[in-house]
Amino acid sequence: MAITAICGWGLSVPANADEYLVKISEQENCTVTLSPLKGSYSEGETVTVTLTPTEGAVFDRFEVYYECSEEEWWAAQSANARPRLRAPRRASYFNYRLEIWNFPGHENEPVEASEGTTYTFNMPPRHVEIEAFFTQASTGEEEYAITVTQTDHGTTFTDKSKAKAGQPVNITATGDEGYIASGVKVYKKETVGGAVYETLIDKVSRVDATHYSFTMPANPVKIVVTYSQNILGDVNCDGQITIADVTALVNIILEKDNTGTYNRLAADMNGDNDINKEDVKALVNFILAY
């Protein structure tokens, strides 16, 4: 068996039929080298992969893939009974690729690590693709973007357009006449493998009816505020006053409304600027009266 080291798109063709290629996928925040670096290797020969991070980069994971056909890919996926089967992932050069530990006959084949950034594996009678993943470490000085999505019946703005991780961010949510901020949601945005994921931050503090705050994560964020009509008793902002509003009011009292979903002005039934059991009684009596 033989192997030729390949970086990026600079692929070469094996000189002999029993020679195999290694493709090193283009990396971010690190360089990847093979040792020994030569044009061919015999089957079973040990290949050492060394990962050299750029300054400030933090190691995430290292992966080895075998070349396979589409049929082999689906067979291996089915054999492993994976939920939510995805379409086969094409490598940039090889036909299809399959994780080393899922390839039939190689399920227990080890990829050994040494000191976190040096790995070894034995060459199979297949082309191989390797990938390393490093992330750039935060220095604590980076500022992350704050995006506000404007919605109907109100205006939302923040006291800054960027912030460092750990800094407080203040939100002002001003409803149009007859409207109030009924839901204040902040999403942190993460990019993984080119895809952007949004995760709801569950710790948004309510200062008063129009002011909220949260602590900036080490990610860009998106802010979305929902504005609803300010109807006394309509705590859950569905346009009706029902027993569901009593449940919402109780949730406010029990501090189960961290994201500001409910209308607190509508929950203050007796207008004393405090939400407590007296408001529950007043709301229940109001519902029973109708």
BELWOFEN-V695526 format. One record per backbone hydrogen bond with DSSP energy under -0.5 kcal/mol. NH is the residue of the N-H (numbers start at 1). CO is the residue of the C=O. Records with the same first field share a line. If there is no record, write none. Layout:
NH->CO ; CO
This chain:
2->18
4->20
5->38
6->22
8->24
10->7
11->9
19->16
20->2
22->4
23->128
24->6 ; 22
25->23 ; 130
31->52
33->50
35->48
38->36
44->123
45->42
47->121
48->35
49->119
50->33 ; 48
51->117
52->31 ; 50
53->51
54->29
57->54
58->135
60->133
61->133
63->131
65->129
66->98
67->127
68->96
73->69
74->70
75->71
76->72
77->73
78->74
79->75
80->76
81->78
82->77
90->88
96->68
97->89
98->66
100->64
102->99
103->99 ; 100
106->103
109->106
112->110 ; 120
114->118
117->114 ; 115
118->114
119->49
120->112
121->47
123->45
126->124
128->21
129->65
130->23
131->63
133->61
134->28 ; 132
135->58
137->56 ; 135
144->163
146->161
147->145 ; 221
149->147 ; 223
150->148
154->151
155->174
157->172
159->170
163->144
165->142
166->216
167->164
169->214
171->212
172->157
173->171 ; 210
174->155 ; 172
175->173
176->153
179->176
180->228
182->180 ; 226
183->226
184->259
185->183 ; 224
186->201
187->222
188->199
189->220
190->197
192->190 ; 195
195->192
197->190 ; 195
199->188
201->186
202->200
204->202 ; 258
205->203 ; 213
207->205 ; 211
208->211
212->171
213->205
214->169
216->167
219->217
220->189
221->145
222->187
223->147
224->185
225->149
226->183
228->180
230->178
231->229
232->230
233->266
234->231
235->233
237->234
242->240
245->242
246->242
247->243
248->244
249->245
250->246
251->247
252->248
253->249
254->250
255->252
256->251
260->257
263->235
264->262
267->263
268->264 ; 265
269->267
271->268
276->274
279->276
280->276
281->277
282->278
283->279
284->280
285->281
286->282
287->283
288->284
289->285
290->286 ; 287
